[in-house]
């Protein structure tokens, strides 16, 4: 920028005229690759006729339906010169504006709204799920903050974790037990969730309670929940779903409590309106008990723990009862439709066709690190809980997966993970699959993010990765463009054979090559394969923390066939 400024400061006064500014602007936004595309379809290399634009949209952007209507709308929307617009033509300036517009982003416009069937039972969906939602850093001495809940909900998260402990003055608190993490009042957490619950998505929010409170403080929790959420809190079975899981559509704008429960749903309904104050029950829970101090395991032994459950809180648990997993056979014989498991095993596709299952990181991950969620989505797990406060590959995959279906936090599972007659196994070769051949021509980069050295002299490269079933996982890399992060040109083509496209995520990663310290991350973008537009597209880039790095982007040409 300094170099361009000095070249245009002809009077050497340290300032420029409006005409000099326009000259600088044209230099900055000039994209030779856009000129080449324009010239291919413009007969005189100055103007695109409406028919020329229709041909471009049909041949390159795969807009086969209503292409003439679309062309007319594009001209009216993006052509800045009135004389050209009136005769239904487009200048190079207008064409450039269109190519830089949201209409040419890689992510499909139709995937930005809720388009999937939302009337399936809850167990048929992947559900955006957070772990230790109250934390914004590590699990030992980190800070608990309401922002953890707010940011997760704004991102479309639909299952939040709340670790509840007895607090002073009969006020339950939220924090990571046996550690030095700070504490939040339970009621302020609930109030924050109430404010932001349905800001991004209309579909149900599940509050996963890690309940360590005494019965008296559980009653306070129940009262906080009912007072804060009112009619939004699901406290009784829906008449249309007495013995099966309801759908996200049936539970719109509802808050569900996930916790241990005493007795049946029928008994809960019979108690409706009665006084439950002071009533609690013992629940025996066989478990591996870990006593921790600052995250270090002091001893570990198997024992039967007696849990006291307050009736007032128990009766708020309807379709999301927490139930310890015993065995797959036990679940098939005895598990009720409204009981949810948290399982630490990885072969349970049959189980997840019927029951909601939640996977969460081990307590030993004291740094709040995450596992790869793709492995669990591959086998149908609905709630794959991640530490949203920890950036990196797992959260990139999480954010990319739940871009789909209007960022509603609910993504319908593929039919082969729903159908009880399916013999799908992600670890075996898919002989009868219908693979997709994906081809990506990586053309160029646009104002790529600055490196730590704040220079655009980075040695830039791009890695394209596929995440999905084991047979589909692969990555390919461009050559390195030396000392250019402002407008690198690669023009390299990559082809991928993807056997299970319904589960595949595509990730673009931009790096600065460093042979001494290792490559430096500059930006990334992840999205589901089936949400990718074809044709010439712009790939936005996001920082490690998930911030949009606009105008930094990649320019690609994408096509795929099945």
N, C-alpha and C positions, 0 to 999 in steps of 0.2 A: 504494500500500500504506500509506504514512504517513497519507494522507487517510482511508482506510477504518479504520485502526487508531484514529485520534483520535476518529472518530465513535462507535466502539464502546467506547472507554475512558471509560465514563460517570462513574467516580469520579475521573478525571483523575490517576491514580497512576502512569501509565507502564507499567501491566501490565493484563492482562485475565483474566477468568474463563474456564472451559472453555465455558460457554454463549455468552459473547461471541466466543470463538474459532470456535465452530460457526456463529455468525451471519456472521462474516467469511468463513469458508470457503464458505458458501452464496452470498454475494455474488460471490466471485471466480469460482466455477465455473458460475454461472447463465448459461445460454445461451438467449436468447429464441427462437432458431431451432429449438432442440431441443424447447422447449415447444410451438411451433407444430406440429411433426411429431407429437408425442405426442397433442396435443389432436385432431388430424385423425382418429386411429384409436381414441381412447378415447371411449367413449359418455358417461361421466360426468366426463371430464377429471381423473380421479383414479387409475383403474386400467385396465390393459390386460388384457382377457381373453385366454386362449390363442388363441381364434379371431381376435381383433383383431391379435395379433402375427403369426399366420400370414398374414393379409391384408397386413400391412405388408411382411413378408419376400417375399411373392409379387409384390405390386404395385410396390414400391420397390427392393428389394434383388435382384430377379431370381433368387430362390431357389425355382425351380419344382419341383425334385425334393426329396422328403422334407421339405417345409417344416414339417409338423407335428412331426416328430421334431426338426428343428433348433430350432423354437420352444421345445419342451420342454427341450432342452439349454441354451438361452440363459437360460431362467427359472431353472433349477437353478444355473447358473454365476454369474449376475450379480444376481439378486434378493437384497437384503440382509435383508429382513423375513421371518422364518420363517413367520408366519401367512399372508402373501400367497403365498409360495413353495409352501406345502403344498396350496393350492387351484389351483395352476398358473396364477397370475396374475402381473402385473408392475406395480410402482409406478413413478412417474416417476424415482425414484432408481435403480432397477434398469435402466430404459430408458436413462438417461443413462450409467450404467456400461457398458452394452453399446455405445452409440454411440461411447464413448471407447476401446473395447477394440481390440486388434490385429485382431479379426475385421472391423472396419469400416475398416481401412486401404485405401488406393487399390490397393496392390499385391496381386495375386491370391495366395492362400495356396498354390495348386497350383504356382505358379512358384517358390516358395521351396524346392522339392525338385527333384532331377534327374528330369525327366519325359520328356526327349527321347530318341530312339533313339541310343544311344552306340556302335552297332556299325558305323557308316559309317567309311570311311577318314579319316585325320586331315585330309586336304585339304578335307573337306566341312564343316569347322567354323571359326567365328571363334574365335580363341584369344587370351585376355587376355595382352598382351605389354608388357614394360617396356623402356625404353631407359636406358642408363647407370644401371642399378639401384643401383649402389654410392653414387651421389651423393645428397645431401640438400639441395643448394642449387645454385649456378651451376657451370658447367663450367670455370672459369678458376682460381679460388682457393678454391672451396668445399670442404667437408669430405666425405671418403668415410666411410661409416659402415655397420656391419652392419644398422642399423635400416632402411636402404633395402631390403634383401632381406627382412627380417622383415615390415615393413609391407606390402610388395608381395604376399608369400605369404599373409598374413592376409586381404588383399583378394581373394584368389582368383587372383592372377596366375600364369600357367602357363609363361611364357617369360621368363627372366631373362638380362640381359646382364652378362658378366664380362670386363672389359678386363685382359688378363694381360701383365705385363712382367717382365723379369729383375730379381730383387732380390738383396740381399747374402746371403752365406753359402748360396748355391744355393737360396734360398727365393723362389719367384715371388710377385709383389705385384700388387695390383689398384688401379688409379687411372686418371685421364684423362691419357694420355700428352702430353708437351710442355707441361704446365701445372703450376700450383702446388697442385693439389688434393692432399690428404693421401693416404697409402697404407695399404692393408690387406694382411695376409698372405693369399695365396690359400687356404691350408688353413683359416684361421679363417672365411673366407667360405663355404667348402664345408661346414664344420661347422654354421654357422648355418642354411644352406639345409637340411641334413639334418634339423635339429631341427624346422623349421617347414614342410617341404615339403608334407606332407599333412594339415596341421591343419584347413584349410578345405575342401579338395577332395581326393578320392581319385585324381583323374585325372593323367596324366603331366606331369612338369615337364621343360621343355627348357632346358638351359644353353647359351646362345648365347655361345661364346667368341670374343672379339676377341683373337686370339693373336699376340703380338709377342715371344714368348719364344724363347730358344735351344733347340736340341734337348735339351740336358742338363736344362734346367729344365722343358721339356715332359714329360720322363720323370717328374720330381718331381710335376707336375700329375696325370699319369696314375695315379701311385701314391697320391696324396692322394684322388683320385676313387674308386679301387677300395677303398682302406682305409676311407674314411668311409661310402660308400654300400653297400658289400658287394653282396648279391644284388639290391638295388634298382636298381643301375646296369645299364642294358641294354648288354651287351657282345657280343651275338650276335643274329642274326636269329631271329625266332620261327618255329617249324616250320610254322605255318599261314600264314605270310606271307613266303615266300621271295623273291617278286618283285612284291610290292605293298605299299602302305602299310597298316599295321594300324590298328585303331580305338582310340579312347580306352579303351573297355572292355577290350580285349586288353592294354593297356599300364597298367592300373591300378597305382598305387603304384610306377611305374617312373620313373627319371631318365634322360633322353636327352641326349647330348652333341652339340652342333651346332658343327662345326669343319671345316676342310679335311681331306680324306682321300686317302690313296694307295691306288690299286688298287681292286679290286672286293670286294663282300661275300663272294663265294665264296672269294677269296684270304684274306680275314680269317678266315673259318671254318677254312680249312686250316691257318692259323698258330696256331690256338687251343692254348694250353698250351706253346708254344715260347718260348724266351728271346728277348726283343726289345730287351734292354738295349743301348744304344749304336748302334742301327740307326736311320738317318734317311734321308730322300729329299729331293731338290730338286724344288720345284714352281714352274714359271714362272707368273707372274701379271701380265698386262697390266693396268695400272690408272693412274688419274690420282693421282699422289702429291702430297699437300699437306704441306709442312713447316711446322709451326706453332710459334710461341713466344707463350705466353699468348693463344692463340686467334687471333693475327693471321697471315694467310697471307703468308709471306716470298717464296715462289716456287712456281710450279706448272708441272709439265711431265709429259708422258706418257712412261712408261718401263716396261720389263719388270723386275719385281722377282723375285728368286729367294728363295723361301721354303723353309726347311728344316723338314720335318715329321718329328717323332719317331714311329717306328713304333708305340711303346707307346700314344701318344695317338691316332694315326690309327685304330688298331684298336678304339677305344672309340666311334667314330662309325659308327652303323648306319643308321637311317632318316632322319637329319637332317644330311646332308652339305652343307656350304656350297659353293655353286657360283656363280661370277660369271655374271651374265646377259649373254648376247651378243646374241641376237635371238629373236623369237618363232618364226621359222622354224627356227633352230638348235635350240631347245628341243623343237619338235615332232618333229624328225628324230633328235636325239641324246641329249636329256636323260633321265637315269635316274629311276625312280620315287622314289628316296631322296635326290635332290639338291634342295636348297632354294636359291631365289634371293632376293637383296635388290635390288629394282628401283626406280629413280627415275622411272618413267613411270606414266601413269594410264589406259591402255586395255588391259587384259589379262584380261578376264573368261574368255575361252577358256583362257588359260594357267592361271588359278587353279582351274579345274575339275579339273585333273590334278596340279598341282604346288603345294607350299606356298611362299608368297611372303611376305617380311617387308619392311615399309616402315618407315623410321626417319627422324628429323629430321636436317636438314643440320648439319654440324659448325659452320657459321657461326652457329647459334643458341647463342651463347656464354652467354646468360642462361637456358639450359635451357627456353626457351619451347616450346610445342607447336603442331602444325598441327591442322586439323579432321579427326578420324579418320573421320567419316561418309562423306566422299568416297571413301575407300578400301574401307570396308565395302560401299558401294553397288556396287562392281565386284568383290567377292568376295575381296578380300585377307584372308588368314587372320590374319597377325600384323602388326597395326598398332601399332608400338612408340611409346610415349609416355613422357615424363619424369614419373614418378609423383610426384616431389617438387614439381612445379610446379602449384599450384591454378589453377582457371579453367575456362572453358567446355569445352575438350577433355577434361579429366579428369572433368568432370561427365557428359559423354556416355559416356566410358569406363566410369565407375562405374555409370551407369544401364543401359547395354547389358548388362553382365555381372552385373546383379542376377538376370537370367533363368537358368533351368535350375539352380536351387539354388546360385547363385554358384560354380559348379564351374569357371569359367574357360573352359569350352567351350560354345559356342552353335551349334547346327546351322544351317547356312546355308539360306535358302529354296530350294525345289526349282528355281526358275528360275536360280539361281546354281550349281546342281549338274548339272542335266540338259544333256547335250552337244547336244541338239536345240533347246534354247531359244535364241531370238534376242533375249533381254532386253538392253536398253541403257538405263541410267538417265537419259541426257541427252535421249532422244527421248520424244515424247508417247506415253503408254501407251493405245493405242486399245482393246485388248481386255482391259484391266485390270478388276478387280472391286473398285471403290473402297469405302472405309468412310466413312460420314458420322458424324463425331464431334461430339457436343454436350456442352459443359461449362457448367454453371451454377455460377459462383463465388459462393458464398453469403456466407462470412465468413472472418475471420482469428481465430486464438486465440493470445493472448499472444505476439505477433510479437516477434522478437529486438530487443534494444535497439540504438539507433543509437550512434554514437561519442560523442554528447553525453549518453548514459545517461539518456535521457528517453523516456517513452512518448508524447510529443507529436509523433511522426513523422507526416509526410504520406505515408500508405502507398498503394501501388499494386501491382498484380500483372500480370506479362507472361506469357502462355502462348505457347510456341514449339513449332513442329513441325520436327524435323530428319529428313531422309530423302532421297529422290531430289530433284533440283532442282525439279521441278514441285510437290512437296509442301511445300517449305520456306516457312514463313510464321509470322507472330506477330501476336497481338492483345493489347490492353492495356485494363485497367479504368480507370475514373475514379479520381481521387485522393481518398482520405478524409482530411480535414484533422485533424491533431492527435489521432490515435488509432491507437496500435499495440497496444492491449490487446484491443480487441474490435471492429475495423472491420467494417462490413456493406456489401457491394457489391450482391449479388443481380443480377448481370449474366450474360447467357448468350452463349456464343460457339460458332460452328459451323465445322467444318473438313471439307473434302472431301479425303480422303487416298487417293491412287491406288495406292500400294504400301505397304500397312499392315505387311507383314512386315519392312520395313526402318525403319519410323518410330519415332522417340523423341519423347516429349512432355516438355517442360521447363517447370516453374513457377518463376518468379523473383519474389521480393518485394523491392521497393525503397522507399527513402525519397526523395521528390521534393525536389530542390534545384535551383533555377533558376540559382544562381550557380556552384556547384562541380561540377554534374552529379549525377545520381541516385546515391544510396548503396546498395550491395548489402546486403541484410539476410539473405537465405537463398534456397535453391533446392531443387528435387527433380526428378530426371529418371528416367524409366522407359520401357520399350518399350510402345508402344500396345497390343499384344496381351496385355500383362500387367496391364492396367487392369481393376479391378472396376467393375461398373455399380452405379448407385444412389447413396445418400448415403454419402460416403466422406471420411475424414480424410487429408490430404496432409502427411506429416511434412516438416520443413524441415532442411536441412543448411547448415553454414557454408561459407565459401569454402575452408576447409581440409578439408572433408568430415566435420566433427564433427556429431553429432546434436544438434539444438537443442531437444529435448523440454522442455516441452510445446508449444513454438511449432509451429503447424500451420495449414493452410487447411482449410476445410470446403466440400465441393463436392458437386454431383450430376452424375453422368456417365451418358450412354447413347450407344451407337453401334450402327449397323445396317449390313449389307453387302448 
